Amino acid sequence: MSPRGRPGAVAQALSQPSPALEVRAAAPEPGAPAAVTFDEALGLTARSPAVVGAEAAAEAQRRAADAVSALVANPTLNLQPGVGRDPATGDLAFQGEATLLQGWNLAGLPGARKAAVRAEGEALAAQARAAALSHRLAAAQAWVELWAAQQVLADARQERDLAAEFTARMARAAAAAAFTRAEAADAATYAAEARVNAIVAEGDVTDRGYLLAAAMGLRAPEPVAAAGPLPSPPVPYRVGWADLVAAADGLPAVAALRLAADADRAREAEVRSAKGLGLGTGVKATRDPAGGQGLLAVLELSLPLFDRGEREAAPLAGVAARGEGESRQASAQAATELARALHEVEHTGEILEVVEKELLPAAAESARLRQASLQAGETTVLEVLVVRRAWAVARAKGTRAVASHAWAKVKLWLLLSTLDAQQGGKP
């Protein structure tokens, strides 16, 4: 039996308002996980074990580097005690020598050591900054994706509840022969789909809640939740994009590779200097069996004729050359990634504009007109359900578009703020 011309419970159920695209969170339930705002999520990454460990490594290296001595060798004391026969008396008597020697490097080793330890410290500091930025980016993306998942879940739950109410009314109408059993089955199918979508959305929220906890470095027995509005940082004007891309090699990950290669080169120079020209100076005290004592100056010269540190320098030279190549590759990738991030802000903004100004209004109007046609008896329940599915899909796309545009702006903001800090000499 056709529903045409019979407005009533079905049309009333279908005409219930559907959630709009706005900032909202899924309804709290018993035992709900702790919620964090976007700023809190970024702040917590500073205490994540990886970031703290990287900063501790840089600090430990700095303290040890401050204690490096300008002298490259420790003094040595050589004692040669013994006995000898006194030529005058023929008796055995004590004799011996004592030599105190201090080595000096004449090939620039003190400066090379200082340069190497300084380069190592700069590399560790850059690695710490790179770790901090990486965790901030991961936490920001995880938070935005969790926020979007929560909005989809809220929408899915409301649609599930509306579909369940609609199905119950359809079942009663079919029992009263007001509608066919096929139409009731269509409604039941739609309600089952809505329940499945809600369950899937719940799983997605849980999964992304755990991902956010991991990104923040938390040992979380339960997933966290995203609280508060989406961030909306400013976007630079297009006219300055070329300069921003050109400065991409100042990002911490690129700088860390470049400084690591510099540290390898500095260590190479250090080991070569260690086998360079050396000088030993000291004094020697002597005593002969007859009781005579003497004091001699000692000079010792080490000539780098055969071993100039090639064996020790060879692996460091190879590692440094490879690191320089990786640094250049990372610089090119960083420039490309920053350019892509700039364009992604525009691209996601265009998508969001189309979704908000065209897709969502069209889908909402289509659902409204179909509902009105159902009330006038000019359409079928199945046609209305098809339109409602399309509207639900459009709302989900709208939520994802909002989140994608927000993430694109946040990513660019984090990268550019890090570049600003680097250029300003901040840690």
C-alpha positions in Angstrom: 0.0 0.0 0.0 1.4 3.4 -1.0 1.9 6.1 1.7 1.0 8.8 -0.9 -1.5 11.3 0.5 -1.2 10.1 4.1 0.8 12.5 6.2 1.2 11.4 9.8 3.7 9.6 12.1 6.2 8.8 9.3 6.5 12.3 7.9 6.6 13.7 11.5 9.5 11.4 12.4 11.4 12.2 9.2 10.9 16.0 9.7 12.8 16.0 13.0 15.7 18.4 13.0 19.1 16.9 12.3 22.3 18.2 13.9 23.9 21.1 12.2 27.6 21.4 11.4 28.8 23.1 14.6 31.2 22.6 17.5 29.7 19.9 19.7 30.8 16.9 21.6 29.3 13.5 22.0 27.1 13.2 25.0 29.1 12.4 28.1 28.6 8.9 29.5 29.5 7.2 32.7 33.2 6.7 33.1 34.0 9.2 30.3 37.7 9.7 29.7 39.6 12.9 30.6 39.3 15.6 28.0 42.0 18.0 26.9 41.9 21.2 24.9 44.0 21.8 21.9 46.4 24.0 23.8 46.7 21.5 26.6 47.4 18.7 24.1 50.3 20.7 22.7 51.5 21.6 26.1 51.6 18.0 27.3 53.9 17.0 24.4 56.7 19.0 26.1 56.6 16.4 28.9 56.5 13.4 26.6 59.4 11.0 27.4 61.0 11.3 23.9 61.1 15.1 24.1 62.3 15.2 27.7 65.0 12.6 26.8 66.2 14.6 23.8 66.4 17.7 25.9 68.2 15.9 28.7 70.7 14.5 26.2 71.5 18.0 25.0 71.9 19.3 28.5 74.1 16.4 29.6 76.3 16.9 26.6 76.6 20.6 27.4 77.6 20.0 31.0 80.3 17.5 29.9 81.5 19.7 27.1 82.0 22.6 29.5 84.5 20.4 31.4 86.6 19.6 28.4 90.2 20.7 29.1 92.4 22.6 26.7 95.2 20.2 27.5 94.9 17.1 25.3 97.2 14.8 27.3 97.7 14.0 30.9 101.2 14.3 32.4 103.1 11.0 32.9 105.5 10.1 35.7 108.0 7.4 35.0 110.0 5.9 37.9 113.0 3.6 37.5 114.3 2.5 40.9 117.2 0.0 41.1 120.5 -0.8 42.8 124.1 -0.4 41.6 127.6 -1.0 42.9 129.4 2.0 44.3 132.7 2.1 42.3 134.5 3.6 45.3 133.5 1.1 48.0 132.2 -1.8 45.9 129.0 -1.9 48.0 125.5 -2.1 46.5 123.6 1.2 46.7 120.3 2.7 45.5 120.1 4.3 42.1 117.2 5.4 39.9 115.5 7.9 37.6 112.3 9.8 37.8 110.9 11.4 34.6 107.9 13.7 34.5 106.6 14.3 31.0 103.8 16.5 29.6 102.6 16.0 26.0 101.6 18.8 23.7 99.8 18.6 20.3 101.2 20.9 17.7 98.6 20.0 15.0 95.6 22.0 16.4 94.0 19.2 18.4 92.8 21.5 21.3 90.8 23.7 18.9 89.6 20.6 17.0 88.3 19.0 20.2 86.5 22.2 21.2 85.0 22.5 17.7 83.9 18.8 17.7 82.2 19.0 21.1 80.5 22.2 20.2 79.2 20.7 16.9 78.0 17.7 18.7 76.1 19.9 21.2 74.5 21.9 18.4 73.4 18.7 16.7 71.8 17.3 19.9 70.1 20.6 20.5 68.6 20.6 17.0 67.5 17.0 17.5 65.7 18.0 20.7 63.9 20.8 18.8 63.1 18.4 16.0 61.6 15.9 18.5 59.6 18.7 20.1 58.1 19.8 16.8 57.4 16.3 15.6 55.4 15.5 18.8 53.6 18.9 18.6 52.6 18.1 15.0 51.5 14.6 15.9 49.5 15.7 18.9 47.8 18.6 16.9 46.8 16.3 14.1 45.5 13.6 16.5 43.5 16.2 18.4 41.9 17.6 15.3 41.1 14.2 14.0 39.6 13.2 17.4 37.5 16.4 17.4 36.1 15.5 14.0 35.4 11.9 15.0 33.5 13.2 18.1 31.4 15.4 15.9 30.6 12.5 13.5 29.7 10.4 16.5 27.3 13.0 17.9 25.7 13.2 14.5 25.6 9.4 14.1 24.0 9.0 17.5 21.3 11.5 16.8 20.6 10.0 13.4 20.5 6.5 15.1 17.9 7.7 17.6 15.7 9.3 14.9 15.9 6.2 12.8 15.0 4.0 15.7 11.9 6.2 16.4 11.0 6.2 12.8 11.3 2.4 12.5 9.1 1.9 15.5 6.4 4.1 14.0 6.7 2.4 10.7 6.3 -1.0 12.3 3.1 0.1 14.1 1.8 1.7 10.8 2.5 -1.5 8.9 0.7 -3.6 11.6 -2.3 -1.3 11.1 -2.0 -1.8 7.3 -1.3 1.9 6.8 2.0 1.0 5.1 3.4 -2.1 3.4 5.7 -4.5 5.1 8.3 -3.7 2.5 8.3 -0.1 3.5 8.6 -1.1 7.1 11.6 -3.3 6.1 13.2 -0.3 4.4 12.8 1.7 7.5 14.3 -1.1 9.6 17.3 -1.4 7.2 17.9 2.4 7.6 17.7 2.1 11.3 20.2 -0.8 11.3 22.6 1.2 9.1 22.3 4.1 11.5 23.2 1.9 14.5 26.1 0.4 12.6 27.3 3.9 11.7 27.1 5.0 15.4 29.0 1.9 16.5 31.7 2.5 13.9 31.9 6.2 15.0 32.3 5.1 18.6 35.2 2.9 17.7 36.8 5.6 15.7 36.6 8.0 18.6 38.1 5.4 21.0 40.9 4.6 18.6 41.7 8.3 18.0 41.5 9.0 21.7 44.3 6.4 22.2 46.3 7.9 19.3 46.1 11.3 20.9 47.3 9.9 24.3 50.2 8.3 22.6 51.1 11.5 20.7 51.2 13.3 24.0 53.4 10.7 25.6 50.8 9.6 28.1 50.5 6.2 29.7 46.7 6.2 29.3 44.6 3.2 30.3 41.6 5.0 28.7 41.4 7.1 25.6 41.3 10.9 26.1 38.7 13.2 24.6 39.1 16.5 22.7 37.5 19.4 24.5 36.9 23.0 23.3 36.7 24.6 19.9 39.0 24.0 16.9 42.0 26.2 16.7 42.1 28.8 13.9 45.6 30.2 13.5 46.2 33.0 11.0 47.4 32.2 7.5 50.3 34.1 5.8 49.6 36.1 2.7 50.3 34.4 -0.6 52.8 37.1 -1.7 55.3 36.0 0.9 55.2 32.3 0.2 58.4 32.2 -1.9 60.4 33.6 1.0 58.9 31.1 3.4 59.7 28.1 1.2 63.3 29.4 0.8 63.7 29.4 4.6 62.5 25.8 5.0 66.0 24.4 5.5 65.8 26.2 8.9 63.3 23.7 10.2 64.7 21.6 13.1 64.7 18.2 11.3 66.8 19.7 8.4 69.1 21.6 10.8 69.6 18.4 12.9 70.9 16.4 9.9 73.1 19.3 8.7 74.6 19.8 12.2 75.1 16.1 12.6 77.1 16.0 9.4 79.1 19.0 10.6 79.8 17.1 13.9 81.1 14.2 11.9 83.4 16.4 9.9 84.6 18.0 13.2 85.3 14.6 14.7 87.2 13.6 11.5 89.4 16.7 11.9 89.8 15.9 15.6 91.1 12.3 15.0 93.5 13.6 12.3 94.8 16.2 14.6 95.3 13.7 17.3 97.9 11.9 15.1 99.6 15.1 14.0 102.9 16.6 15.2 103.4 16.1 18.9 105.8 17.5 21.5 106.6 16.2 24.9 108.4 18.3 27.5 109.5 17.3 31.0 112.2 16.8 33.5 114.3 13.8 34.6 115.8 13.4 38.1 118.7 10.9 38.5 120.7 9.4 41.3 123.8 7.1 40.7 125.1 4.5 43.2 127.8 6.9 44.4 125.1 9.3 45.6 125.5 11.8 42.7 122.2 13.5 41.7 121.2 15.2 38.5 118.3 17.0 36.8 117.8 16.9 33.1 115.3 18.5 30.7 113.4 16.1 28.5 112.2 16.9 24.9 110.2 14.4 22.9 109.0 14.9 19.4 106.3 12.7 17.7 106.5 12.9 13.9 103.5 12.0 11.8 105.4 10.1 9.1 103.4 6.9 8.7 100.1 7.2 10.7 98.2 10.4 10.2 94.9 9.1 11.6 93.6 7.8 8.3 92.2 4.6 9.8 90.2 6.5 12.5 89.1 9.3 10.1 88.0 7.0 7.2 84.6 5.9 8.7 83.9 9.4 10.0 84.6 10.9 6.5 82.1 8.4 5.0 79.4 9.1 7.6 79.9 12.9 7.2 79.6 12.6 3.4 76.4 10.5 3.7 75.0 12.9 6.3 75.6 15.9 4.0 73.7 14.2 1.2 70.9 13.4 3.6 70.8 17.0 4.8 70.5 18.3 1.2 67.7 15.8 0.6 65.9 16.8 3.8 66.3 20.5 2.8 64.6 19.8 -0.6 61.9 17.7 1.1 61.3 20.4 3.7 60.9 23.1 1.0 58.5 20.9 -0.9 56.5 20.0 2.2 56.2 23.6 3.3 55.0 24.6 -0.2 52.5 21.8 -0.1 51.4 22.9 3.4 50.8 26.4 2.1 48.7 25.1 -0.9 46.9 22.6 1.4 45.5 25.5 3.4 44.0 27.0 0.2 42.8 23.6 -1.1 41.0 22.6 2.1 39.6 26.1 2.3 38.1 25.7 -1.2 36.6 22.3 -0.3 35.1 23.7 2.9 33.6 26.6 1.1 31.9 24.4 -1.5 30.7 22.0 1.2 29.3 24.8 3.4 27.8 26.9 0.7 26.7 24.3 -1.8 26.7 20.7 -0.7 25.1 21.1 2.8 22.4 23.6 1.8 21.5 21.5 -1.2 21.4 18.2 0.8 19.3 19.9 3.5 16.9 21.4 1.0 16.6 18.1 -0.8 15.7 16.4 2.5 13.2 19.1 3.4 11.5 18.9 0.0 11.3 15.1 0.1 9.8 15.3 3.5 7.3 17.8 2.3 6.5 15.6 -0.7 5.9 12.7 1.7 3.5 14.7 3.7 1.7 15.6 0.5 1.7 12.0 -0.6 3.9 12.6 -3.7 6.9 10.4 -2.8 7.7 7.1 -1.1 9.4 6.3 2.1 12.3 4.7 0.3 13.0 7.9 -1.6 13.0 9.9 1.6 15.4 7.4 3.2 17.8 7.7 0.2 17.8 11.5 0.6 18.4 11.2 4.4 21.4 8.9 3.7 22.8 11.5 1.3 22.2 14.2 3.9 24.0 12.2 6.6 26.9 11.7 4.3 27.0 15.4 3.4 27.1 16.3 7.1 30.0 13.9 7.7 31.8 15.4 4.8 31.2 18.8 6.2 32.7 17.9 9.6 35.7 16.3 7.9 36.2 19.4 5.7 36.1 21.7 8.7 38.7 19.5 10.5 40.9 19.2 7.4 41.0 22.9 6.9 41.8 23.5 10.6 44.6 20.9 10.5 46.1 22.4 7.4 46.2 25.8 9.1 47.6 24.4 12.4 50.3 22.5 10.6 51.4 25.5 8.7 51.3 27.6 11.8 53.4 25.2 13.8 56.0 25.0 11.0 56.2 28.8 10.5 56.3 29.6 14.2 59.2 27.2 14.6 61.0 28.9 11.7 60.3 32.3 13.4 61.8 31.0 16.6 64.9 29.6 14.8 65.5 32.9 13.0 65.0 34.8 16.2 67.7 32.7 17.9 65.2 31.1 20.3 65.7 27.5 21.5 
